[in-house]
Amino acid sequence: MKKYIYTVMLLIMGITAAQAQRMLPGQKGIEISTGTLSDEQPARNYFVNIGFTVNGKHGNYQLWALEYVHQYYQYKGINIPQETYMAEGGYSFYLFGTPVKSISVNLGITGVVGYETVNRGEQILYDGAKILYDDEVIYGAGGRISIEAYLSNRFVFFVQGRAKMMWGTPLEKFRPAAGVGLRFNL
């Protein structure tokens, strides 16, 4: 009988410990994510993002990230590359989740600044056409909604839908994307 009591006590302590170790205020995390841009060629247009998070109260967290975006534009059968390097910072708000915090839904708002280049700075194309776009510093705001699932107390898998509104560029101002990522809580 003691064996069963000890087993039940260990299970209860394990469940309680698992709950207590998630979303602790001040806990830091490193995340990496990737995904596709909402475009006609999603397989060739992608982003890669590496970020740093700091948990706040009630499941909210700060988000600081660096991002690389690569996409192509078609011109007379050739692909003209556009590359964007961005830094963003913001806050993600906990909307709702399971009572044991194993799955949560968060809404994030960020400020974005970056550098954008088209055709790696080359303005003259093979047929003599000129690209009327100079490399530019861009800025804007972003939003994302993410569904986050704790694989363990340290690893978080997330799926995100996001959009950025960019200024300082003659190209697309509204840039939606979708992706997946993994966060490691330190």
C-alpha positions in Angstrom: 0.0 0.0 0.0 2.9 2.4 0.8 4.2 1.8 -2.7 1.0 3.0 -4.3 0.8 6.1 -2.0 4.4 7.0 -2.8 3.7 6.5 -6.5 0.7 8.8 -6.4 2.6 11.4 -4.4 5.5 11.4 -6.9 3.1 11.8 -9.8 1.3 14.7 -8.1 4.7 16.4 -7.3 5.8 15.8 -10.9 2.7 17.4 -12.3 3.0 20.3 -9.9 6.7 20.8 -10.7 5.9 20.8 -14.4 3.3 23.5 -14.0 5.6 25.6 -11.8 8.4 25.7 -14.3 6.5 27.2 -17.2 6.3 30.9 -18.1 8.3 32.0 -15.0 8.7 35.8 -14.8 12.3 36.8 -15.8 13.0 33.5 -17.5 14.8 34.0 -20.8 14.6 32.0 -24.0 16.3 31.7 -27.4 14.1 30.9 -30.4 14.6 30.2 -34.1 11.9 30.2 -36.6 11.4 30.0 -40.4 8.6 30.2 -42.8 7.2 31.3 -46.1 5.9 34.6 -47.3 2.4 34.9 -48.6 3.2 35.1 -52.3 2.8 33.3 -55.6 6.1 31.4 -55.0 6.0 30.4 -51.4 8.7 27.7 -51.7 11.3 30.2 -53.0 10.4 33.1 -50.7 11.3 32.6 -47.1 12.4 34.1 -43.8 14.7 33.0 -41.1 14.5 34.6 -37.6 16.5 34.2 -34.4 15.1 35.8 -31.3 15.5 36.3 -27.6 12.6 36.3 -25.2 12.2 37.5 -21.6 9.1 36.3 -19.8 7.0 38.8 -17.9 4.0 38.2 -15.7 0.9 36.2 -16.6 2.5 34.5 -19.7 3.5 37.7 -21.5 7.0 38.1 -22.8 9.3 40.6 -24.5 10.6 39.6 -27.9 13.9 40.8 -29.5 14.8 39.3 -32.9 17.0 39.5 -36.0 15.5 38.4 -39.3 16.6 37.7 -42.9 14.0 37.7 -45.6 14.7 36.5 -49.2 12.2 36.7 -52.1 12.3 36.9 -55.9 10.5 39.0 -58.4 10.0 37.8 -62.0 11.2 39.9 -64.9 11.3 38.5 -68.5 12.1 35.0 -67.3 14.7 35.9 -64.7 14.5 36.1 -61.0 15.4 39.4 -59.4 16.3 38.8 -55.7 15.1 41.1 -52.9 16.8 40.7 -49.5 15.8 42.3 -46.3 17.8 42.4 -43.0 15.6 43.4 -40.0 15.8 43.9 -36.3 12.6 43.9 -34.2 11.5 44.4 -30.7 8.2 44.2 -29.0 5.9 42.5 -26.6 3.8 39.3 -26.8 0.5 39.1 -24.8 -0.8 35.8 -23.5 -4.4 35.5 -24.7 -5.5 32.1 -23.4 -4.3 28.5 -22.9 -4.7 25.3 -21.0 -4.7 25.4 -17.2 -1.3 23.6 -17.0 0.2 26.0 -19.5 1.1 23.3 -22.0 -0.6 25.1 -24.9 -1.1 28.8 -25.2 -2.1 31.4 -27.7 -0.2 34.7 -27.8 -0.6 38.0 -29.7 2.6 40.0 -30.4 3.2 43.6 -31.4 6.7 44.7 -32.6 8.5 47.7 -34.0 10.8 46.9 -37.0 13.8 48.6 -38.6 16.0 47.2 -41.3 17.9 47.4 -44.6 16.5 46.3 -48.0 18.4 45.6 -51.2 17.1 44.6 -54.6 19.3 42.6 -57.1 22.2 42.9 -54.6 22.6 46.6 -55.5 23.0 46.1 -59.2 20.6 48.5 -61.0 21.3 47.6 -64.6 19.8 44.3 -65.8 21.0 42.0 -68.7 18.8 43.7 -71.3 19.8 47.3 -70.3 16.7 47.9 -68.2 17.4 49.9 -65.0 15.9 49.2 -61.6 14.5 52.4 -60.2 15.1 51.4 -56.6 18.0 52.1 -54.4 18.9 50.1 -51.4 16.9 51.6 -48.5 16.6 51.7 -44.7 13.1 50.6 -43.9 11.0 50.8 -40.8 7.5 49.7 -39.7 5.4 47.7 -37.3 4.6 44.0 -37.0 2.1 41.8 -35.5 1.9 38.0 -34.9 -0.3 35.4 -33.5 1.3 32.2 -32.3 0.1 28.9 -30.9 2.8 27.7 -28.5 3.0 24.1 -27.2 5.5 23.1 -24.5 7.2 19.9 -25.5 9.0 19.9 -22.1 9.7 22.6 -19.5 12.5 24.0 -21.7 11.4 23.4 -25.3 8.5 25.2 -26.9 7.3 24.5 -30.4 5.2 27.3 -32.0 3.2 27.9 -35.2 2.8 31.6 -36.1 1.0 33.8 -38.5 2.4 37.3 -38.8 2.3 40.5 -40.8 4.5 43.5 -41.1 3.6 47.0 -42.4 6.7 48.6 -43.8 7.5 52.2 -44.8 10.5 53.6 -46.6 10.2 51.2 -49.4 8.4 51.4 -52.8 7.9 47.7 -52.8 5.1 45.9 -50.8 4.1 47.8 -47.7 2.0 44.9 -46.2 4.0 41.7 -45.8 2.2 38.6 -44.4 4.0 35.4 -43.6 3.5 32.1 -41.8 6.0 29.8 -40.1 7.1 27.5 -37.4 9.7 27.7 -34.7 11.4 26.3 -31.6 12.2 28.1 -28.4 14.7 26.9 -25.7 14.0 28.4 -22.3 17.2 29.0 -20.3 
